[in-house]
Amino acid sequence: MQAGSLPFSMGMAQGTPVTAIIAQMIAPAVFILACGNLLNVTMTRVVRAVDRARALFVEIHALPSDGNNQRDAILSELRLYQRRISYLQRALSAYHLAIGLFVLASLAVALNALTHDALPWLPTALTVGGTLTVLVGAIGVFLETRVSTDAMKAEIARELGSSSLV
């Protein structure tokens, strides 16, 4: 038996012990946890955007027939919320895909060990793919926050415009 090798060593050209392989498999869990947190935050943003869009639906349906200026302003805001929700949906998809890639990276560590280090590039490639996918999701949330700011500015402008009429 090699020095430093446990009796239950398997795979990996250097005779890596099972405990080391398990430790390597757990490493992507940090990324999975981070993605889970990003999913929670992004989902909260989706809920808020959907709630606000629904409130605008109620508002637009309650307008009198001569409220065309208000109707146009609300429709403009709804378009912003449509863009917001679209960016958020893309970010959520990216985060879900990243979680899948990180889970595959964890499994790829085990597969690499079982194939005696025949696929050393696979866990790294999947982890890099997952990380890039998280970046795509983060860009989507970044773009959504810009649209969110525009929506808030439009809402404030509409409120200031209607309060000056009173």
QUIZITA-V848288 format. One record per pair of residues at least 6 apart in sequence whose C-alpha atoms are under 6 Angstrom apart, sorted by the first residue. I is the first residue (numbers start at 1). J is the second residue. Records with the same first field share a line. If there is no record, write none. Layout:
I->J, J
This chain:
5->17
6->17
9->16, 17, 18
11->113, 114, 116
12->113, 116, 117
13->116, 117
25->106, 109
28->102
32->99
35->95
77->151
80->151
84->144, 147
87->140, 144
91->137, 140
94->133, 137
95->134, 137
98->130, 133, 134
101->126, 130
102->127, 130
105->123, 126, 127
108->123
109->123
112->119
